[in-house]
């Protein structure tokens, strides 16, 4: 009778420990999936932005024939930003991939800002209906990227908090749940990136 009771208590404790472990593991998986999903929203908005940029360049090209270097810089920065996004899509949350994405997006924002500033000197371009619409869509997309980035960073923080607290940190180490990186803008480019390019057409 005494041995049976001890075995029963041991069995109940073992089941409780296993259930707690499964709950912790599943919580880590849910948190990881949440930040990956949040990154997917960034991907959608950045793809939309990448699709708009060639149209902006083509529209501007007709009016800005003397600004070829600026237009080429926008296309080159777009290509670099697409590469940065591809690396981040392959490993959302990876520190190196997120740093590459942030740097390439900062560079793209810088050349887009210069393009819009140069476009101010061309009254016909400023009045072009196509350019007005594209500029408005680009500005709207910039806002959506900012919101998606904030949602991603919030999800990453929730995941990192979960994986770093006890006892989840034990499971995170055992089952290889690495720390996820925020999508942060490098300090030297922060001002230029946080403000969407000003468009006054």
N, C-alpha and C positions, 0 to 999 in steps of 0.2 A: 504494500500500500504506500509506504514512504517513498520507495523508488519510483513508483508510478506517478506520484505527485510531483517529484523532482523532475521527471521526464516531461510531464505535462507543462510545468512552469518553464522549463528550458525550451520546449517547443513553442510556447506562447511568446516568449522573449525573442526567439529566433525569427518567428514570423513577423513580429513587430519591427525588428531591426531590418529585415528584408523589405518589408512594406515601406519603411522610412527611406531606405536606400533607393528603392524604385521611385518613390515620390521625388526625392532630391534629383536623381538622374533625369527624370522626365521634366522637372522644372528647368534644369539646365538646357535640355534640348529645346523646350518651348522658348526660352529666352534667346537662345542662339538663332532659332528660326525667326523670331520677331525682328532681330536686328538685320538678318539677311533679307527679310521681306521689306524692311524699311529701306535697305540699300537698293532693292529692286525699284522702288519708287524714284530714287535719285536717278537710276539708270534710265527710266522712262523719260524723265524731264530733260536729262542731258541729251538723250537721243533726239528729242524734239528740238532742242537748241541747235544741235549739230545739223539737223535737217533745214533749219531756217537760215543758217549762216551763208550757205552758197547762194541762196536767193537774194540776200542782202548784198552780197558782193557783186552778183550779176547786175542787180539794179543800180548799184553805185558805179559800176564799171563804165556804164554808158555816159555818165556825167563827169567822172573823175579820172579821165585818161592820163592826167599828169601825176596821179597818186598810185601808180602801179605798185610801188614798193610797199605801201600801206596795205593794199588789197592782197598782195602776195603774203605779207606777214600774217594777215588774218587767216588765210587758207592754211599756212604752215602751222599756226598755233592750233587751229581746229584739228588738224591731223595729229598733232602731239597730244591734244586733249582726248581724242578718241583712243589713242594708244594707252593713255593713263586710265581711261575708263575700262578698257578691255582687261588691263592688269588687275584692276580693283574688282571687276566682275568675277574674275577667276578665283579671287581670294578675298571676299568681303571681310573687313575687319583686320586684315593683315596690315601691320604698321607700315611696312615699306610700300605696299600697294596704295594705301590710303595717302601716304605722303606724296607719292608720285601723282596721284589723282589731284590732290589739292594744289600742288605746284603747277601742273599743266592747266588746271582750270584758272588759276591766278594769272598765268601768262595769257590765256585766251581772253579773259576779262580785260586785261590791260590793252591788248591790241584792238579789241572791240571798242573800248572807250576812246582810243586814238582815232579809229575809223569814224566814230560818231562826231568827234570833235572836228575832224577835217571836213566832214560832210556839211558842217555848219557854214562853211565858206562857199557852198554851191546852192544858191537860192532855188534853182530849178529842181535840184535833187530834193531839197527840203520840202518842196511843194508837190513832189511826185506822189500820187495816191498809193502806188504799190509800195514805195519806201515807207510811207506813213503807216500802212497796215503791217508791214514786216517789222518795223521798229516797235509798234505797239505789241505785237505777238512776242517779240524777243524780250521786251520788258516784262510782260506777263510771265513768260517762261522763267526769267531770272528770279522772280518772286516765288514761283513754284519750286524751283531748285532750292532756294533758301529754306522754305518750309519743309521740304523733303529732307534736307540736310539736318535740320533741327530734330525732326522725328527720328532719323537714324541715330543721331548722337544721344537722344534720350533712350532709345532702345539699347544702344551699346552700354550706356551707363547702368541701366537696369540689369543687363546681363553680367557686366563686370562686378557689380555689387553682389549679385547672387553667387557668382563663382568664387568670390573672395571671402565670403562669410563662412563660418564654421557651422555645420560639418560639410557644407557643399564644397568647400575648398579641397577636402580630401578626395571627394569623388571627381572633382574637376581635374585634379592631378592624375588620378588613376585612369580616367577615361579620356584624357587628352582634350580638354576644353581650354584652349589657349585664351589669353587676354585678347579682347577685341580693341582695335584702335578707333578713336574718334576721327571724323573727317574734319580736320582743323585747317584753317588757312594760315600759311606762314606769316609771321609777324610783319615782315617787310612789305607784304602785299595785302595786308588785312584791310586797310582803308580803301584801297582801290577795288577790292572784290566785294566788300560788304555793301557798297553802293552799286546798284545796278547802273549800267551805262545810261547817262542822261540823254534822253531823246526828246527833242522839241521840234518836231516837224509839223 
